[in-house]
Amino acid sequence: MRIIFYLLVAGVAGVVSAGGSFAIWKLSHKYRLYPKIRERDVHTRPTPRLGGLAMFVAIAVAFAVGSQLPPLALIFAAPQQVYAVLGAALLIVIIGVVDDIWDLDWFTKLAGQIIAAGLLAWQGVQIASVPVFGTIALLAPYQSLILTIFVVVLVMNAVNFIDGLDGLVAGVAIIASSAFFIYGYAISYGPTEQSDYFNLAQFIAAALIGACLGFLPFNWRISDARPARLFMGDAGALLVGLLMATSTVALAGQIDPETTSATHALPTFIPVILPLAVLIVPIVDFTLAVLRRLRAGKSPFSADRKHLHHRLLDMGHSHRHAVWIFYAWTTVAAGGMLLLIPAPLWVGALVMVTGFLICTIVTLSPLSRRKAVEAAVQLSDPATAADKALAPFDALDAASETIDSAAEPSDAQTDAALRLLNDSKGTA
């Protein structure tokens, strides 16, 4: 029943996050605290972007409540680490809010991220060892500092880069943090027998899950007519990335290199592999974006509309379908990695391969569907093919030249084309 204390922390964070999100939503509309729509945005109406403030307050309150619970006293026995987490989170939120309102340059944001990550490492929340060939290798202090800063900054930016669809970051964070929490629980009584049940890594994961759950209803797209009411903005996305990275780093820090043997090496690899697996889509998106922008001679942190979530929309997925696809990829990666703890290696590998295959088919399904519509349009009678609704699907038709070739037909356009083709067959 000790898990009830983590549930309490998550519950407190969720309630505060929901209440804070509602208050910020109301105040933002009352005082018009929302930016203009940018060219790369996928939403079509001005929406408040200060949801990250509510999430930070929720995290802070969760820490305050947790500090008063005797069973969690062990977590706060090293207060400098707790203060470092909260201080780094506050710094990131301030930078994010300023950026959401005034658009900071990329160098200032990166400098702030490095300072926040350095604060964590300076106060002991750092990667002190890494698994190497079945054993654990200790890192020199400067190596630990550099690696910790790199990992934290990488995860923050990877998460921030995918923050382009309603409910995407909050949902991915819930799935990923749940995986971290489950793993932390497993090694509490797992083969390493080195960790305590109440620890900073699991506490951060529980608080973050609650904060995201409280915020998600305000960030969820019910339909195209009822999109998200509130965005987390850079403040929220960077905060989520910071806390996910911090939880990962703290989790890796639970492994004692002096008592880990080669026979118990597999669990020591999980803290390194799990975040990479769970965040594979954001990290791939981040890597492609950096390479794309450097190749074009631009800053790696400049904005564009070529992220993976934009490409899913351009392929023909609806807004919500694209979000669910990201959830599915994240869940498969997390579930497969977690199965490596109790099950043989081949079981986890089989689950991931099968899951990724299904995710790939679903991800690419609009392409085959659209190709089928294109073939039907090109084989239809001239009078039907001349309809404007079918022009985007007929690359051979001169009318299609007026269509923006960079934008793929949406689900709605494809459905309309199918209905028109079926109606023409019925009346033929």
C-alpha positions in Angstrom: 0.0 0.0 0.0 3.0 2.3 0.0 2.2 3.3 -3.6 -0.7 5.3 -2.1 1.7 8.0 -1.2 2.8 8.4 -4.8 -0.8 8.4 -5.8 -1.4 11.2 -3.3 1.4 13.2 -4.8 0.1 12.7 -8.3 -3.4 13.5 -7.2 -2.4 16.8 -5.5 -0.4 17.8 -8.7 -3.4 16.9 -10.9 -5.9 19.0 -8.9 -3.6 22.0 -8.7 -2.7 21.7 -12.4 -6.4 21.5 -13.4 -7.3 24.5 -11.1 -4.4 26.5 -12.3 -5.0 25.8 -15.9 -8.6 26.9 -15.6 -7.6 30.1 -13.9 -4.9 30.9 -16.5 -7.3 30.1 -19.3 -9.8 32.6 -17.9 -7.3 35.3 -17.1 -5.6 34.9 -20.5 -8.8 35.5 -22.3 -9.8 38.4 -20.0 -6.5 40.2 -20.6 -5.8 38.8 -24.1 -2.6 37.1 -23.0 -2.2 35.1 -26.2 0.1 35.6 -29.2 -0.8 35.9 -32.8 -1.0 32.7 -34.9 2.4 31.9 -36.6 2.8 30.5 -40.0 4.1 27.2 -38.7 1.2 26.7 -36.2 -1.5 24.1 -36.9 -4.2 25.9 -34.9 -6.4 28.5 -36.5 -7.6 30.6 -33.6 -5.6 32.6 -31.0 -5.0 30.3 -27.9 -3.3 31.1 -24.6 0.1 29.6 -24.2 0.8 30.0 -20.5 -0.3 26.5 -19.3 3.2 25.8 -18.2 2.8 28.1 -15.3 0.0 26.0 -13.9 2.1 22.9 -14.3 5.0 24.4 -12.5 2.8 25.5 -9.6 1.4 22.0 -9.5 4.9 20.5 -9.3 5.9 22.9 -6.6 2.8 22.2 -4.5 3.4 18.4 -4.9 6.9 18.8 -3.6 5.6 20.9 -0.7 3.0 18.3 0.2 5.5 15.4 -0.2 7.9 17.0 2.2 5.3 16.8 4.9 4.6 13.1 4.5 6.8 11.0 6.8 7.2 8.0 4.5 8.7 10.3 1.9 11.2 11.8 4.3 14.1 9.9 2.6 13.5 11.8 -0.6 14.0 15.1 1.3 17.0 13.9 3.3 19.2 15.5 0.7 17.4 18.9 0.3 20.1 20.3 -2.0 18.9 18.0 -4.8 15.3 18.9 -4.2 16.1 22.6 -4.3 18.2 22.1 -7.4 15.2 20.4 -9.2 12.8 23.2 -8.2 15.4 25.9 -9.0 16.1 24.5 -12.4 12.4 24.1 -13.1 11.8 27.7 -12.1 14.5 29.0 -14.3 13.2 27.0 -17.3 9.7 28.2 -16.7 10.8 31.9 -16.6 12.7 31.5 -19.8 9.7 29.7 -21.4 7.2 32.3 -20.3 9.4 35.2 -21.6 9.9 33.3 -24.9 6.1 32.6 -25.2 5.4 36.4 -24.8 8.4 38.1 -26.5 10.2 35.3 -28.5 13.7 35.0 -27.2 16.6 34.3 -29.5 17.8 30.7 -29.6 21.1 31.4 -28.0 19.5 32.9 -24.9 17.2 29.9 -24.5 20.1 27.4 -25.0 22.2 29.3 -22.4 19.4 29.1 -19.9 18.9 25.4 -20.5 22.6 24.7 -20.0 22.5 26.7 -16.7 19.5 24.8 -15.5 21.1 21.4 -16.3 24.4 22.5 -14.8 22.5 23.4 -11.5 21.2 19.9 -11.3 24.6 18.3 -11.9 26.3 20.7 -9.5 23.9 19.6 -6.7 24.4 15.9 -7.3 21.6 15.0 -9.7 23.9 13.7 -12.3 25.0 10.6 -14.3 27.9 9.4 -12.3 28.4 6.0 -14.1 27.4 4.3 -17.3 27.0 0.6 -18.3 29.9 -0.7 -20.4 30.1 -4.3 -21.6 28.2 -5.9 -18.8 29.7 -3.8 -16.0 29.5 -0.2 -14.7 32.1 2.4 -15.4 32.6 5.4 -13.1 32.8 8.8 -14.8 35.2 11.5 -13.9 33.6 14.6 -12.5 34.0 16.7 -15.6 32.6 13.7 -17.7 29.6 13.4 -15.4 28.9 17.1 -15.7 29.2 17.2 -19.5 27.1 14.1 -20.0 24.4 15.2 -17.6 24.1 18.6 -19.2 24.0 17.1 -22.7 21.2 14.6 -21.8 19.1 17.1 -20.0 19.4 19.7 -22.8 18.8 17.1 -25.5 15.6 15.8 -23.8 14.3 19.3 -23.2 14.6 20.3 -26.8 13.4 17.0 -28.1 10.2 17.3 -26.1 9.8 21.0 -27.1 10.2 20.2 -30.8 7.2 17.9 -30.8 5.0 20.4 -29.0 2.8 21.2 -32.1 -0.4 19.2 -31.7 -3.1 19.4 -29.0 -2.4 16.9 -26.2 0.8 15.6 -27.7 3.5 16.5 -25.2 1.2 15.9 -22.1 0.2 12.5 -23.3 3.7 11.4 -24.3 4.9 12.6 -20.9 2.3 10.6 -19.1 3.2 7.4 -20.9 7.0 7.9 -20.6 6.8 9.0 -16.9 4.6 6.0 -16.2 7.2 3.7 -17.7 10.0 5.4 -15.6 7.8 5.0 -12.5 7.1 1.3 -13.2 10.8 0.6 -13.8 11.8 2.4 -10.6 9.3 0.3 -8.7 10.6 -2.9 -10.3 14.2 -2.4 -9.4 13.1 -1.5 -5.8 12.8 -5.3 -5.3 14.6 -6.4 -8.5 17.8 -8.2 -9.0 20.0 -5.2 -8.1 18.4 -4.8 -4.7 20.1 -1.3 -4.5 17.3 1.2 -4.5 14.8 2.3 -1.9 11.1 2.4 -2.7 10.8 6.1 -2.0 13.3 8.0 -4.2 13.6 11.3 -6.1 13.2 9.7 -9.5 9.8 8.1 -8.8 8.6 11.2 -6.9 9.4 13.4 -9.9 7.7 10.9 -12.2 4.5 10.8 -10.1 4.3 14.6 -9.8 4.8 15.0 -13.5 2.1 12.4 -14.3 -0.3 14.3 -12.1 0.5 17.7 -13.5 0.1 16.5 -17.1 -3.2 14.7 -16.3 -4.6 17.9 -14.7 -3.5 20.0 -17.7 -4.5 17.5 -20.5 -8.3 18.2 -20.5 -7.6 21.9 -21.3 -5.1 20.9 -24.0 -7.2 18.1 -25.7 -8.8 18.6 -29.1 -12.4 17.2 -28.8 -13.1 18.0 -32.5 -11.9 20.5 -35.2 -14.7 22.8 -33.9 -13.5 22.4 -30.3 -9.7 22.5 -30.3 -7.5 22.9 -27.2 -8.4 25.8 -24.9 -4.9 26.2 -23.5 -1.3 25.4 -24.6 1.5 24.7 -22.3 3.9 26.8 -24.4 7.6 26.6 -24.3 7.4 27.0 -20.5 5.5 23.8 -20.2 7.2 21.8 -22.9 10.7 22.7 -21.5 9.5 22.0 -18.0 8.2 18.6 -19.0 11.5 17.8 -20.8 13.5 18.9 -17.9 11.6 16.8 -15.4 11.6 13.7 -17.6 15.3 14.1 -18.0 15.9 14.7 -14.3 13.8 11.6 -13.4 15.9 9.6 -15.8 19.2 10.9 -14.5 18.1 10.3 -10.9 17.0 6.8 -11.8 20.4 6.0 -13.3 22.0 7.4 -10.2 20.3 4.6 -8.1 22.7 2.0 -9.6 25.7 1.4 -7.3 28.7 0.6 -9.6 30.5 -1.1 -6.7 27.9 -3.7 -6.1 26.6 -4.4 -9.6 27.9 -7.6 -11.3 27.9 -8.7 -14.9 25.1 -11.2 -14.1 22.9 -8.3 -12.9 23.9 -6.0 -15.7 20.7 -5.9 -17.7 18.7 -3.6 -15.3 21.6 -1.2 -15.3 21.2 -0.6 -19.0 17.5 0.2 -18.7 17.9 3.7 -17.3 20.0 4.5 -20.4 18.0 2.7 -23.0 14.5 3.3 -21.7 14.5 7.1 -22.2 16.0 6.7 -25.6 13.4 4.2 -26.6 10.4 6.1 -25.1 11.6 9.4 -26.7 12.7 7.8 -29.9 10.2 9.8 -32.0 11.0 13.2 -30.4 14.7 12.5 -30.6 14.5 11.5 -34.3 12.4 14.6 -34.9 15.0 16.8 -33.1 17.9 15.2 -35.0 16.3 15.6 -38.4 15.3 19.2 -37.7 18.9 20.1 -36.7 20.4 18.5 -39.7 17.7 20.0 -42.0 18.4 23.5 -40.7 22.2 23.3 -40.7 22.1 22.0 -44.3 20.0 25.0 -45.2 22.5 27.3 -43.5 20.1 28.3 -40.7 20.3 28.1 -36.9 19.5 24.6 -35.6 16.9 26.2 -33.3 15.1 28.2 -36.0 11.4 27.3 -36.5 9.9 25.6 -39.5 6.9 23.5 -40.5 8.6 20.3 -41.3 8.4 18.4 -38.0 7.2 14.9 -37.9 3.7 15.9 -36.6 3.4 18.4 -39.5 4.3 15.5 -41.9 1.7 13.3 -40.4 -0.9 16.0 -41.0 0.3 16.5 -44.6 0.1 12.7 -45.2 -3.6 12.9 -44.5 -3.9 12.0 -40.8 -6.4 14.1 -38.8 -5.1 16.1 -35.8 -6.2 13.5 -33.3 -5.1 10.5 -35.4 -1.6 12.0 -35.5 -1.5 12.4 -31.7 -2.7 8.8 -31.2 0.1 7.6 -33.5 2.7 9.3 -31.3 1.1 7.8 -28.3 1.2 4.3 -29.9 4.9 4.5 -30.8 5.7 5.7 -27.3 3.7 3.0 -25.7 5.2 0.2 -27.8 8.7 1.4 -27.0 8.0 1.7 -23.3 6.2 -1.6 -23.0 8.8 -3.5 -24.9 11.6 -2.1 -22.7 9.8 -2.8 -19.5 9.3 -6.4 -20.5 13.0 -6.9 -20.6 13.0 -6.8 -16.8 10.9 -9.9 -15.9 10.8 -11.7 -19.3 13.4 -13.1 -21.6 15.1 -10.8 -24.1 13.3 -12.3 -27.1 9.8 -11.5 -25.6 10.5 -7.8 -25.3 12.1 -7.7 -28.7 9.1 -9.6 -30.2 6.7 -7.1 -28.7 8.6 -4.1 -30.0 9.1 -5.5 -33.5 5.4 -6.5 -33.8 4.2 -3.2 -32.3 6.5 -1.1 -34.4 5.3 -3.0 -37.5 1.7 -2.2 -36.7 2.5 1.4 -35.9 4.3 1.7 -39.3 1.3 0.3 -41.1 -1.1 2.7 -39.4 1.3 5.6 -39.9 1.6 5.0 -43.6 -2.1 4.0 -44.2 -3.2 7.4 -45.6 -0.7 7.1 -48.4 -2.1 3.8 -49.7 -5.6 5.1 -49.2 -4.9 8.3 -51.1 -3.1 6.4 -53.9 -6.3 4.3 -54.3 -8.4 7.4 -54.6 -5.9 8.9 -57.1 -6.1 5.8 -59.3 -9.9 5.8 -59.1 -10.0 9.5 -60.1 -7.7 9.0 -63.0 -9.9 6.1 -64.3 -13.2 8.0 -63.8 -15.1 9.6 -66.6 -14.0 13.2 -67.6 -17.1 14.9 -66.2 -16.5 13.4 -62.7 -12.8 13.9 -62.8 -13.3 17.6 -63.6 -14.9 18.2 -60.2 -12.8 20.6 -58.0 -13.0 18.2 -55.1 -11.1 15.6 -57.0 -8.4 17.9 -58.4 -5.9 17.4 -55.6 -6.0 13.6 -56.4 -5.4 13.9 -60.1 -1.8 14.8 -60.7 -2.3 14.5 -64.5 -5.1 17.0 -64.5 -4.3 20.6 -65.3 -6.7 21.7 -62.6 -4.4 20.1 -60.0 -1.7 22.6 -60.8 -3.7 25.2 -58.9 -3.5 23.1 -55.7 -0.6 23.7 -53.3 1.6 20.6 -54.0 3.3 21.0 -50.6 0.0 20.2 -48.8 -1.3 16.7 -49.0 -5.1 16.1 -49.1 -6.6 15.8 -45.6 -8.8 13.0 -44.3 -11.9 15.2 -44.9 -10.8 15.8 -48.5 -10.2 12.1 -49.1 -13.6 11.2 -47.6 -15.3 13.8 -49.8 -13.5 12.4 -52.9 -14.6 8.9 -52.0 -18.2 10.0 -51.6 -18.2 11.8 -54.9 -16.7 8.8 -56.7 -19.2 6.4 -55.1 -22.1 8.7 -56.0 -20.9 8.9 -59.6 -20.8 5.1 -59.8 -24.3 4.9 -58.4 -25.7 7.3 -61.0 -23.7 5.9 -63.9 
